Amino acid sequence: ISGTVAGRTLGAITDVYLTPDATAQNVAFGHLHVQNAFQSLFALGAPLNAWRNEFNSNRLLRLARDENGVQISTYRSTEAPEWSPRVGAQSTKTLVDLLEEAARATQGLLFASRAASHLFYRTHPSMQGQRPRAVLDAAANQLETLPLPTDDDQVLTNDVTATRTGGFSARAVKTTGRNSTASPSAGGIGVYASNTTYNVSSDGYLADYAAWALARGTYDGPRYPQLPVFRHAAPVADDSALFAALLDVDQGDILMIENLPLGDDRAMVLGYRETITPIEHRFTFNAEPGDPWNIGVTDDPDTRADAEGSTLAGAATSTATTLSVASTTVPWIDSASYGDQFPFNITVGGEEMTVTAVGPAAVDTFTRTVSGGWGTADTGQAWTTTGGAASNYSTNGTAGQMALTSVNVSRWASVLLGVADIDVAASFATSAIAAGAPVVAWLAGRWTDISNWYAARLNFNTDGTVTLGLWTSVAGSETNLLTSASLGSYTTGQLWRVRFQITGTTLLAKAWRASGSEPTEWTVAASATAIAAAGDLGIRTRLNTGNTNALPVTITVDDVQVSTPQRFTVTRSVNGIVKAHPAGATVQLADPVYAGLGPTL
């Protein structure tokens, strides 16, 4: 087509007709593109590909500003550069639907702010780990009314599927614990499923999106959907900083509410209603729990990650200031190594407590001299001895000792713990190479008496080798579950370290020369179901039947340490809640940080 038009003003092209007289034969039309100036076909790759794999920030600007003349501002975080996921193919939708689709695909917020006459897009990173925009004190009446937490299932989702438009999906499910898919009788709430579709460029985003939705959907804390504030009331108006800060609060900001009955609360603002009359200025903020947005930052002194899977190893009265805490993943920091990180607050069954010290449940380095017994462990528990004469037990300032003066007569020492699951280690040495029959030492858990226990048994054999076994004793009937092959040779006075762990029905043990490094793998593993109740820590030694060593043979015991459970020293009822707690109650940080979406995408 060619030619000129003179004396006319051309308006916008509104219709294009292809072969209106149907004269074109055997012609196929692909992509029709109307341009106000000629562009090479090779410059049209992005629109011809439906803008697939475009950065989200670029799509929002192109759709709003470049193609429709709508001003849009982006609220970013201080990260440099800030991550911006890529989106999928642009489909045929209204402008609003396309903008909302792009915002949802990157977990951001699109809204019209009262501070300007145009659109705002708030990026996901700008909402993570932010400082509160305003801090309100409930005790100082800076809220219009004291909000009550909403206890419903409106925002619960514990079985999350994230699906890519035209692609595959990823699923994240919480199967155990509170708010899990387990039945109420098993500690859960049943299945609350959700499926959200995201127009992202790759399936690689989906697993993280599902995990993030699961973290928000299973948050186990108070939820205050609405927070009313009278800005003109004296408690607010008299606080000049707060009075000004409230005007800056917008969607995606954090409000901190202090001194609520259930403790301080972090709220994520999702919207608000503002009412202004000649005599009042009122805000009602719509919010969701802000704690999941409290994202950890590496090397930040304020970042504390929770020790997941922590529970009370034993019941606690309403006034107890020492708690026994078991962890199934990683232990809590101890005050001896991380003193500058103390104190910090935890919650147990809704009660907030301040932790002033954390250490092993039991430790003994035997740096005392005692005869006729073992005295008191470093952590304050008294040792009880059973078997043989009192004179067979002593400590010499560096180790505990048991003198074996007869064959097949056990010596026992125990300390009260009252826990079912345990991770304990101790070192053993013998004064003689075994002759005739082995010299043996047990490290026992769930010990209730000399007839009922689980244990790891270290065998000092007559051929000069060491082996390790797992044993149970129920009503005095002892069973060897498993014994290892040789772990190496021993010499008199050489310490061998044994570590023994009981978790549920699983028994694990390992042994190594105390002068060396602990092996990564467990030496022996077995299952046992006969004893489920809580018990104590026991140490046993014996000369097996047939032993011909000159008597006495002395067994040295040193460096006893129970790493799980841990012993917490606490100040109770920080938030005013006073109650007793059963064994198994969940223990968690009062203000933990979470893992968020970020540059790994």
Secondary structure, DSSP 8 states (H G I E B T S, - for coil): ------S----------SSTT----S---------SS---GGG-HHHHTTTTTEEHHHHHHIIIIIHH---EEEE--S-SS----EE----S--HHHHHHHHHHHTT-EEEE-TTSSSEEEE-HHHHTT---SEEEEGGGT-SSS------SSTT--SEEEEEETTS-EEEEE--SSTTSSS-GGGTS----EEEEEE-BS-GGGHHHHHHHHHHHHT--S---SEEEEETTSHHHHT-HHHHHHGGG--TT-EEEEES-TT--EEEEEEEEEEEE-SS-EEEEEEEEE-GGG-B--TT-TT--B--TTEEESS-B-TT--EEEEEESSS----TTT-GGG--EEEEETTEEEEEEEEEEEEEE---SEEESS--B-TTS-B-EEESS-GGGEEEESS-EEEEE-STT--EEEEEEEEESSEEEEEEEEESS---SS-EEEEEEEEEEETTEEEEEEEEE-TTSBEEEEEEEEETTEEEEEEE-----B--TT--EEEEEEEETTEEEEEEEETTS---SS-SEEEE--S--S-EEEEEEEEE-TT----S-EEEEEEEEEEEEEEEEEEE--TTS----B-TT-BEEESS-BB----TT-
